[in-house]
């Protein structure tokens, strides 16, 4: 327990970042924002490409590629802007559990569409 007369080392005040810390964060946020803008442009550009001609007609490859790119963008937002990159392991456990259940729901949707008996 500290007394009011104790002094703290310079640069270690709670809630006060140095100019270098702030400029480092701003540079990171601008870089991530630019990457997200670039990925959004890439998503729009890829929407005009018919990937089914390249990979075959069995699946809708445009949706698969768009979802992969959207997952990357969502991960980038969660890691940097939501500060999950520096969180404790407990947060990652909940995140992994959520991803597991979302994957299960996607699998149920795929199974429902591929059910040829009830169609």
C-alpha positions in Angstrom: 0.0 0.0 0.0 1.5 3.3 -1.0 1.2 6.5 1.0 0.4 9.9 -0.6 4.0 11.1 -0.1 5.6 8.3 -2.2 6.7 9.3 -5.6 6.3 7.1 -8.7 9.0 6.8 -11.4 8.6 9.2 -14.3 6.6 7.8 -17.2 4.8 5.3 -15.1 1.7 7.3 -14.2 -1.5 5.3 -14.5 -3.6 6.6 -17.4 -0.8 8.8 -18.9 0.9 7.6 -22.1 4.0 9.2 -23.5 4.0 10.8 -26.9 5.8 7.8 -28.4 3.2 5.4 -27.0 0.4 7.4 -28.5 2.1 7.8 -31.9 2.8 4.1 -32.0 -0.8 3.2 -31.4 -2.0 5.8 -33.9 0.3 4.4 -36.5 -0.9 0.8 -35.8 -4.6 1.9 -36.0 -4.0 3.8 -39.3 -2.1 0.8 -40.7 -5.0 -1.6 -39.7 -7.6 0.9 -41.1 -5.7 1.1 -44.4 -5.5 -2.7 -44.5 -9.2 -3.0 -43.9 -10.0 -0.4 -46.6 -7.7 -2.3 -49.0 -9.4 -5.6 -48.1 -12.8 -4.1 -48.7 -11.8 -2.9 -52.1 -10.4 -6.4 -52.8 -13.8 -7.9 -51.7 -15.6 -5.6 -54.2 -13.2 -6.4 -57.0 -13.4 -10.2 -56.3 -17.2 -10.0 -56.5 -16.9 -9.4 -60.2 -14.9 -12.6 -60.7 -16.7 -15.9 -61.3 -14.6 -18.4 -59.4 -17.0 -21.3 -60.3 -15.5 -21.3 -63.8 -12.0 -21.8 -62.3 -12.7 -24.3 -59.5 -15.8 -26.1 -60.8 -19.5 -25.8 -60.4 -19.8 -28.0 -57.2 -19.8 -25.1 -54.8 -20.3 -21.4 -54.8 -16.7 -20.4 -54.6 -17.4 -16.7 -54.6 -19.2 -17.0 -51.3 -16.4 -19.2 -49.8 -13.7 -16.7 -50.9 -15.7 -13.8 -49.6 -16.2 -15.5 -46.3 -12.5 -16.2 -45.9 -11.7 -12.5 -46.6 -14.4 -11.4 -44.2 -13.1 -13.7 -41.5 -9.7 -12.2 -41.9 -11.1 -8.7 -41.6 -13.2 -9.6 -38.5 -10.2 -11.2 -36.9 -8.1 -8.1 -37.5 -10.8 -5.8 -36.0 -11.2 -8.1 -33.0 -7.4 -8.4 -32.4 -6.5 -4.7 -32.8 -9.5 -2.5 -32.3 -11.2 -4.6 -29.6 -7.7 -5.2 -28.0 -8.1 -9.0 -27.9 -4.4 -9.4 -28.9 -3.3 -8.5 -25.4 -6.0 -10.2 -23.4 -5.6 -13.0 -21.0 -6.1 -16.7 -21.9 -9.6 -16.8 -20.3 -10.9 -14.5 -23.1 -9.4 -16.8 -25.7 -11.1 -19.8 -24.1 -14.5 -18.1 -24.5 -13.7 -17.0 -28.0 -12.7 -20.6 -29.0 -15.9 -21.9 -27.5 -17.9 -19.4 -29.5 -16.0 -20.3 -32.7 -16.7 -24.0 -32.0 -20.5 -23.4 -31.7 -20.6 -21.1 -34.7 -18.8 -23.8 -36.8 -21.4 -26.3 -35.5 -24.3 -24.1 -36.6 -22.7 -23.7 -40.0 -22.3 -27.5 -40.2 -26.0 -27.9 -39.4 -26.9 -25.5 -42.1 -24.8 -27.3 -44.6 -26.3 -30.6 -43.6 -29.9 -29.2 -43.9 -29.2 -28.0 -47.5 -27.6 -31.3 -48.5 -30.5 -33.5 -47.2 -31.8 -35.0 -50.4 -34.3 -37.3 -48.6 -36.7 -34.5 -47.5 -36.5 -32.3 -50.6 
